[in-house]
Amino acid sequence: MLKQGNEFDKKPNRLGLVHRLFLSLIPIATGYGIASTPAQAATLAYSGADFLLNNFSHKPTATSTKAESHVYTNAAPGSSIVDYGSAYAVFLQQNPLAYNTTLSLGLGAGNKYLGTSDSNAKVVGNFLVGQNESFKFDFFGKLDLKTSIDTWFTESAKAAGNIYFLVLDTTNSQNIGFLDYFLLSGNLSTPSFPDYLFAQKSRNVQINSFSKKQDFIGNEESASGSVTGAYRRNFSKPTNLTVLEVKQNSTKQQAKSLFSKYNTLSGLDSTLQANTTDSMLLSGATDLSKLDTSVETVASDPIFTDPIVAAITAATNTLNTAFTLDTATGLENSVQTVGTKTMLTDSNVAATATETSVLESAVPTLSQNTIVSAMGNKPLDTQGSYDSSKMSSGGDMKTAIANSTKAQTWLAGQTQYTALLPDTTVKDLQRFSNVSSGTWVDPPTTYGIEYKVEGDSVITNILDFFTDDADNLFTVAAEGKILGQFKSGDNIDLVSLLGKGVSSLTITDIDPSPGKTVAEFNFQPVFNTYTANLQARSFDKSASKSIPEPGSVLSLLALGVISVASRLFGKR
């Protein structure tokens, strides 16, 4: 792990880079090498995040959510690239809770390809706070970035992510006030720069715990941070507040010929002929529709050129060590700057501040246009809101993940293809320990599953289902009520349907696909807490509980009406 601002660590790091560079040049100079062939070379980039806001002191008067994903792939013959993006966002009106999760992923193989994935999610809630009242909520979140390449000279993998929330005074819609914020931001560029992970907040945001792990050395890099905290602020007069939480994730993988003509941008739109950059902060999906299949070189905008992130980080002065690349020699130069260099210069964060602390700074000034743009113009909903988006490009993601042991390890619980299996199984009882909200779980079954949440946690939502059920239809019941028949890709808002979250639910009519005795049945539960312990009891049709079929419920109701009517007419 690179240690910032340590004079004694610079020479070993530089010598390490020179040493790697020298060893890498030997095969080129001699014409021989023991490295894998281009067709065997591979890249992997992953950026995932989730965030939960709960225990609100006030109920929102209105909410909105937005989730979107964009992917792009292009590969020359003999190469392959698969990219995937997903985003989910939910804001519950009753028993207020806001949650969103995003994931960007790419896997490439061969010697000429390009892939990008961007996923974004947003939750917005309006709250009316009375005179001399305190507004508060708790929050939990994590950001996870990973990159891997095989060949230093011809491949690159990048991953980036931002999580932030703003508390805004929207009493006067013509003069919105920026009150408080929290930001968690990270970037990986392998094998180049910048690499960083940091968190930052304003005074009224309390951090209960913040941990991070990072490894910025070699062909495989990682950065992960998790945080728990609370927000509290007192108001002396009636105030309309808006809480805005935003999540942005992005990945990019590229392989190109070592001896390609870098000055030739054949097939690219002239508006994209800009200098490449290693900063991954992307403002949206890059239009690369006219990219030549040779994939020799690609211009890239910095990922996440978010004006709010730029404003927050630009206000911070700290002792930084910035790293630049000498274009003449390709060697790393360490440049120490003291106090006067901002953490974010234009779109490029130079370095992080400290290893474990969260920076605290004054709330920056934002223009009204910037704030309004961040809030968006999506109509607010008074009954809670939900949104989701999933996209893939380039091939079969399930097969790509199955062929990569590293991807399976990195993505455990993060996709429908890498759902968590039970930690323990005793006869028909399966137990999943410390499951994070939004994690995919997979209890094997032949017909039905009964889920129970341990402790005080409850399931508020099911974000998604994925099954190989023969007819892709199954029945969900909770609180003694049948909620209906569902299929892969459906979601359920339990709070809206039942008025509350549930500690147990039952799923039946799961039919293994032809040739299988056990069905694959995965789902994504959201809890009212950040993590929960989950039990699952699988049962076959002979042991099925007597849950009435949807048609049976209507039949019983009709019989009841007929019975009452006959009694009334009988009295006449």
RAMO-V873086 format. One record per backbone hydrogen bond with DSSP energy under -1.0 kcal/mol. CO is the residue of the C=O (numbers start at 1). NH is the residue of the N-H. If there is no record, write none. Layout:
# RAMO-V873086
<<CO NH> <CO NH>>
This chain:
# RAMO-V873086
<<6 9> <9 13> <10 14> <11 15> <12 16> <13 17> <14 18> <15 19> <16 20> <17 21> <18 22> <19 23> <20 24> <21 25> <25 29> <26 30> <27 31> <37 40> <41 110> <43 108> <44 148> <45 106> <46 146> <47 104> <48 144> <49 102> <50 142> <51 100> <52 140> <53 98> <54 138> <62 126> <63 381> <64 124> <66 122> <68 120> <70 118> <72 116> <74 114> <76 79> <80 109> <82 107> <83 393> <84 105> <85 391> <86 103> <87 389> <88 101> <89 387> <90 99> <91 385> <97 92> <98 53> <99 90> <100 51> <101 88> <102 49> <103 86> <104 47> <105 84> <106 45> <107 82> <108 43> <109 80> <112 76> <113 255> <114 74> <115 253> <116 72> <117 251> <118 70> <119 249> <120 68> <121 247> <122 66> <123 245> <124 64> <125 243> <126 61> <127 241> <129 239> <130 133> <133 235> <135 233> <136 57> <137 231> <138 54> <139 229> <140 52> <141 227> <142 50> <143 225> <144 48> <145 223> <146 46> <147 221> <148 44> <151 155> <154 256> <156 254> <157 190> <158 252> <159 188> <160 250> <161 186> <162 248> <163 184> <164 246> <165 182> <166 244> <167 179> <167 180> <168 242> <169 177> <172 175> <177 169> <180 167> <181 202> <182 165> <183 200> <184 163> <185 198> <186 161> <187 196> <188 159> <190 157> <196 187> <198 185> <199 359> <200 183> <201 361> <202 205> <204 232> <206 230> <209 228> <211 226> <213 224> <215 222> <219 149> <221 147> <222 215> <223 145> <224 213> <225 143> <226 211> <227 141> <228 208> <228 209> <229 139> <230 206> <231 137> <233 135> <235 132> <239 129> <240 170> <241 127> <242 168> <243 125> <244 166> <245 123> <246 164> <247 121> <248 162> <249 119> <250 160> <251 117> <252 158> <253 115> <254 156> <255 113> <257 260> <260 262> <261 264> <265 268> <269 272> <270 273> <272 274> <280 282> <281 304> <286 288> <288 291> <292 295> <303 282> <304 306> <306 310> <307 311> <308 312> <309 313> <310 314> <313 316> <320 337> <322 335> <324 333> <326 330> <331 326> <333 324> <335 322> <337 320> <338 340> <343 350> <345 347> <345 348> <348 345> <359 201> <367 371> <368 372> <369 373> <370 374> <371 375> <372 376> <381 63> <385 91> <387 89> <389 87> <391 85> <393 83> <396 400> <397 401> <398 402> <399 403> <401 404> <404 408> <405 409> <406 410> <407 411> <409 412> <411 414> <413 440> <415 418> <418 413> <420 442> <424 431> <426 429> <428 538> <429 426> <430 536> <431 423> <431 424> <432 534> <435 532> <436 439> <440 420> <441 523> <445 519> <447 510> <448 539> <449 507> <450 537> <451 505> <452 535> <458 528> <459 502> <460 494> <460 495> <461 526> <462 492> <464 524> <465 489> <466 522> <474 486> <475 508> <476 483> <477 506> <478 481> <481 478> <484 476> <486 474> <487 490> <492 462> <493 497> <494 498> <495 499> <502 459> <503 453> <505 451> <506 477> <507 449> <508 475> <511 470> <513 516> <520 468> <522 466> <523 441> <524 463> <525 438> <526 460> <526 461> <530 437> <532 435> <533 454> <534 432> <535 452> <536 430> <537 450> <539 448> <541 544> <545 547> <549 553> <550 554> <551 555> <552 556> <553 557> <554 558> <555 559> <556 560> <557 561> <558 562> <559 563> <560 564> <561 565> <562 566> <563 567> <564 568> <565 569> <566 570> <567 571>>
